[in-house]
């Protein structure tokens, strides 16, 4: 449908991107409580020329949709938790269905359970960790993240060992090495900060320096939010970090974490 007639594609994409800009605003507001911070975040996310494939290339509609469902699920979760509510059965079903929508759009969504679990561990952890308190925490505060994690496990197993697994092809086969991690992360940062991919500011050494600097700021200020965002910006790109040649519009979700952090 999109291939035969580009006009509907641009109409649909424009509407989704506008909605995603609001979702970025909402995410920033839920985390910081500051409308100014949220507004600046949405401004940075609204259009990034190095991620222009999201606007102009029909194949990136899946990245746009993944962002939509990802932050619909995450914002829904955060809105409940920030008001002190725990998820009931209906809320759990809505959260998991939104997450499945994100997974069905793009594999980038697999980090959502980790993000939610991280949030719970930082803001709603037991006062003292023990086997009993950890088990109680897993049955209550951490249960939505663990349930979404079970969905992720099924999804990853299907994608990895299924009859039509993309991992069988060279272009989608991950290589889990430290060198691949640094090379990919440098490429991601050069993309997000408008640097040339091959001779940009960020190399392996500066990636490590930037990570250490941001972590040091979080440690120095003792702000949970900075620790959370530090984890977010390095966790969310992991689905494409060890696969060769990824970047561009696939960095749509990590861009939001960097926008709030900045």
Buried (B, 14 or more C-beta within 10 A) or exposed (E): EBEEEEEEBBEBBEEBBEBBBBBBBBBBBBBBEEEEBBBBBBEBBBEBEBBEBBBEBBEBBBBBBBBBBBBBBBBBBBEBBBEEEEBEEEBBEBBBEBBBBBBEBBBBBBBBBBBBBBBBBEEBBBEEEEEEEEEEBBEBBBBBBBBBBEBBEEBBEEBEEEEEBEEEEEEBEBEEEEEBBBBBBBBBBBBBBEBEBEEBEBBBEBBEEBBEEBBEEBEEEEEEBBBBBBBBBBBBBBBBBBBBEBBBBBBBBBBBBBBBBE
